[in-house]
């Protein structure tokens, strides 16, 4: 059966200023690592048994209806402005309408150089491809808005980073790849007609109820505030929250030096290139506000009264920290069993986090242990926990419903821990994909894992700790 993707490529119908037509560059010997058949079905893709899947998802052949292109965008990277970035190692094949009626992009990542490659090779090595596949699918299972992985393919070629490494291509699915940096590109060039077209396209695709740029800004702020509080609630650290990695759709995108915390520490940083902790765990709320300020700045030229727009946009951005605090309280309240947390509950949550920080407690296992009745064993200050637990139980006595069920549905038992991801990558480089497939299967049920996957819940031993993660470019 031939693979069929029902393409309907709206981005390709925009002016060429938005992109460059670009076919993926064929590779030597493509071989399929994984194909996400359930995701394919939800996208109305048929032909999962096509023997040409590897060739199609490595870029050696184009599925019928594809109109491959590399998108233009700009962005602030670690706070520094770069006027032109764009898809340097990715090609958007096109879009499809899923069974739910929503439009989604299908993109090849690691598919060869484009006009935006900036002297890069346009390729990806196997490690980052498998990391993004595993972590993005895990995030989806956790209920966090995210891009997803449709396929992973070996290329049969080597790429050079510090050494020769096996090459691979990821097929990524996204609500869209419109970024804050896409708006910044046209605003910085003062191409206001194109900026208006981008605004109209984004509203039509993602926010049909938005009446003006202020409505759009407020809607994106709400989604991004919600997204970051979801990250915080599972101990996720994006690692590279540049404005070109911040989507208008509100999805998590670009799993480069990302990681989940083991030991709780709000200053945790994993990214090898984040030398000053700009994108550390506890800094993410501040950075998303900063990113939304950059979006607001890019939208100002679309308003007839720029002075009035600046005032209104500034108010919208300044209101965002309150949204984040409210979202944090709601999500962390649920983590300790509170259906309707009150403002004063923030102190109760904070006291537990202090105990965890002082005792170097495991973030995921401590919160899960609250639901399982053995959280005391996770902490070194047992007396401190006993005092906290007494206050907590008094507060729970005022709650309706079943707090244990709420905690079990909120606190995952299993996450893609760094050491397991690295072990999986090392095995795949050696030719063994079994750990990759096992990890994916286990992470598909993070709140109710199978007993045989209990070993994946274990924090790393001192020798297994992964202190830094890398972009892969």
HELIX and SHEET records of a PDB file:
HELIX    1   1 UNK A   11  UNK A   13  5                                   3    
HELIX    2   2 UNK A   16  UNK A   18  5                                   3    
HELIX    3   3 UNK A   37  UNK A   42  1                                   6    
HELIX    4   4 UNK A   53  UNK A   58  1                                   6    
HELIX    5   5 UNK A  126  UNK A  141  1                                  16    
HELIX    6   6 UNK A  180  UNK A  188  1                                   9    
HELIX    7   7 UNK A  192  UNK A  206  1                                  15    
HELIX    8   8 UNK A  213  UNK A  233  1                                  21    
HELIX    9   9 UNK A  243  UNK A  245  5                                   3    
HELIX   10  10 UNK A  281  UNK A  283  5                                   3    
HELIX   11  11 UNK A  284  UNK A  299  1                                  16    
HELIX   12  12 UNK A  300  UNK A  302  5                                   3    
HELIX   13  13 UNK A  306  UNK A  318  1                                  13    
HELIX   14  14 UNK A  320  UNK A  335  1                                  16    
HELIX   15  15 UNK A  345  UNK A  358  1                                  14    
HELIX   16  16 UNK A  363  UNK A  372  1                                  10    
HELIX   17  17 UNK A  375  UNK A  378  5                                   4    
HELIX   18  18 UNK A  382  UNK A  396  1                                  15    
HELIX   19  19 UNK A  403  UNK A  410  1                                   8    
HELIX   20  20 UNK A  418  UNK A  429  1                                  12    
HELIX   21  21 UNK A  434  UNK A  443  1                                  10    
HELIX   22  22 UNK A  451  UNK A  457  5                                   7    
HELIX   23  23 UNK A  462  UNK A  464  5                                   3    
SHEET    1   A 2 UNK A  19  UNK A  21  0                                        
SHEET    2   A 2 UNK A  69  UNK A  71 -1                                        
SHEET    1   B 5 UNK A  31  UNK A  35  0                                        
SHEET    2   B 5 UNK A 148  UNK A 160 -1                                        
SHEET    3   B 5 UNK A 164  UNK A 174 -1                                        
SHEET    4   B 5 UNK A 103  UNK A 109 -1                                        
SHEET    5   B 5 UNK A  90  UNK A  97 -1                                        
SHEET    1   C 4 UNK A  31  UNK A  35  0                                        
SHEET    2   C 4 UNK A 148  UNK A 160 -1                                        
SHEET    3   C 4 UNK A 164  UNK A 174 -1                                        
SHEET    4   C 4 UNK A 124  UNK A 125 -1                                        
SHEET    1   D 2 UNK A  75  UNK A  77  0                                        
SHEET    2   D 2 UNK A  80  UNK A  82 -1                                        
SHEET    1   E 2 UNK A 236  UNK A 237  0                                        
SHEET    2   E 2 UNK A 259  UNK A 260 -1                                        
END                                                                             
